Amino acid sequence: MLVVKSLHIIFVVSWFAGLFYLPRLFVNHAMVEDVATRERLALMEHKLYRFMTPLGILAVVFGLWLWFGYGFAGGWLHVKTLLVIGLIGYHLYCGRLLRAFAAGRNTRSHVWFRWFNEAPVLVLAVVVFLAVLKPF
C-alpha cells in the first residue's frame, strides 16, 4: 500500500501543478488584446488541460485504491472526499472556461480569475491538514 500511497501523492502534486497554472494562464488571457497572444494562450491552455486531466484521474484512482484498502473511517476523510469532489468540479469548470476562451466568449475579468486561482490553494491546505492531523 505504500507504493499506492506514493503514486497517489505524485499524481496529486502533478495535478495540482496544473490546477495552479491553468487559471494563471486565464488571468493573462483575460488581459491581452492582440489576437496572436490570445491564440498562443488558448493553445497553451488546451495543451495543459489535456496533460493535467489524466493526472487528476490517476490521483483519484489511486486515492480510491487507498480508500478501499484502508477503509472509509473518520469524519476527516468524509470532509476530504467532499473537497476532492469540489476539486473535480473545479477542474471540469476550468475546461468550460477554456472552451469559452477558445471560442472568444469569455465574460470574466482578469481580477475574477486572480480570485478564482486561489481556490485550489485553499483546498490543498485544508486537505493536507486533514490527512496529516486526522482531527475527527
Beta strands, then each sheet from edge to edge (+ up, - down):
end
